[in-house]
Amino acid sequence: MLVAGAWGWRLLVVAACLAVLGWLVSRLEEIVVPLLIAILICALLQPVVRLLTRRRVPHWLAIVVALLALVVVVGGLLVLVVTQVRAGAGDLSDKGMAAYDSLRQFLRTSPLKLTDGEFDQYVGQAGQALQDASQQILSGVAAIGSAAGHLVAGGLLTLFATIFLLIDGRGVWHWVVRLFPRAARPAVDGAGQAGWQTLTSFVKVQVVVAAANGVGIGLFAFFLGLPLAVPIAILVFLASFIPVLGAIVTGALAVVLALVVAGPVQALVMLSGVLLVHLLEAHVLQPLVMGGAVKVHPLAVVFAVAAGSLVAGIPGALFAVPTAATVNVMVKYVASGRWKARREGPAAVDGTPPAGA
């Protein structure tokens, strides 16, 4: 009973601390989210900066080159999506109208025996429902306008934090470690470095997985003759950085596009292709590129994404898995006791948090 009681109050303290931390994060979301994004970007760019530095490129120039390369790649992909969508909008509209007429004909001859008048009535009811929701739509537009201002501010905060983490990550991590009691610093420092290594490995894996998802689903769309195959591939690539949810949503979009412009048979083929790509990713690609660097059970990934999206929406889904993987490694490191052999003080290298460049 004494042991159970001791463990019980410790668990209650941990739960209370987590609750307070969650409340603080929710209240400071506009600051916390840009900082977390900056940490992920830093983990992505750290190998590039370190490689350039080893080739005797000045550290500041390596940071500038890495940031510009990231902006050019992401901006180029988004511009390509916009131009491709604008170029194919007319053809997609024509095929959409043809699909609308085909659906009308199918419902007329199907066992439902839906007449043109009934079909028009249902379409009119749907349009009326949209009109009734116009007030909510307008309020949503206003909210989007407000969010755009927050997005710009968050983007500037992210850029500012990323630059400083790449320039003086060692100093930032040194300051964080010094906030803890002297006796706890070796454990905090070692756990932070282990977590950072896991985070950088996770980001690398996500880039490879996202590229494989985009190429695989894009190739299926291309060979099926679907319009906008390139934008589909790019959207799948970008959305795959949100584990589970991103790939599902963009895969469903590809299937719906196939259904609208090509028909149910091609939609089934597209669905089979999406499922095949995801199966190969989960059972072949991820174990191959991930190895033992990021050990998170698939069930834990699903529940982490679900919990993160429920608590914090899209940012929660984005950060859930890397947070779970990092915390898992940090807890294991502290529990292992390996930190007892470390000297006090942070030992980050190359000026990044905690063990990056």
C-alpha positions, 0 to 999 in steps of 0.5 A: 500500500505504501508503494502504491501510495508513493507512486500514486502521488507522484503520478498525480504531480506529473498529471498536474504538471502536464495539465498546467503545461498544456494550459500554458501552451494553449494560452501561448499558442501564437508563440509556441507554434512558431517556436516549434516550427522553427525547431523542426526547420532547424532540425531539417536544415542542420545537416545542410549547414553542417555540410557547408561549414565542413567545406569551409563555407562561413557559418553565416553564409551556410545559414543564408544558403540553407534558408534560401534553398528552403524558401526556393524549394517550397515557394517553387512547389507552391507556384507550380501548383498554382500555375498547373491548377490555373492552366487545367481549370478549364478542362477540369470544369468541362470534365466536371460538368460532364460528370454532373450530366453522367450522374444525372443520367445514372440516377435517372436510369438507376433503381432510384428512378430519380426524375430530372425534377427531383434531381433539380429539387435536391440540387436547389435544396443544397444551394438553399442550405449554402445560402442559409449558411452564408452568415457563417461563411462570412464570419469564417472569411472574417476569421480567415482575414484575422488569421492571416495577420496572425499567420504573418506574425507567426511566420516572422517569429518562425524566421527569427527563431530559426535564424537564432537557433541556427546561429547560436543553438549552443548558447540557447541550449546552454541557457536552458540547461542552466535553468535546472538545478545543478544535480539535474543538469547532466540528465537534462543535457543528455536527454536533450541531446538524445531527443534532438538526435531523434528529432533530426532523424524523424525529420529526415524520415518524414522528408523521404516518406513524403517524397515517396508518397507524392511520387507514388500517388502522382505516378498513379494519377499520371498513368490514369490520365488524370488532370492536375497530376503534378499538383496532386503529387506536390500536395501529397508531398506537403501534406504528408508532413502531417502524419496519417491525416495529411496523406489520407486527406490528399489521397482522398482528394485524388480519388474524388478527382478520379471519380469526377473526371474519369469515372468509378473504375478509374477511381477504384484504381486510384484508391487501390494505388493510394492504398498500395503506396501507403502500405509500401510506405508503412511496411517497407520504406519506413522500417528501411529508412527509419531503422532504430532511430525513431522507435514509435509504434504505429498504434502510438502514432495514430493515437498521438495524431488523434489526440494532437488534432483533438487538442490543438487542431492541425498544429497538434497533428503536426507536432504530435508524432515528433513530440511523442518520439522525442519525449519517448527517447528522453524518458528512456535516457533518463531512466537508463541512468547513462547520464550519471557518467556525464560531466555537467554542462551542455555539450552541443556541437556546431552551435545548434540545439542540443546536438545539431548544427 
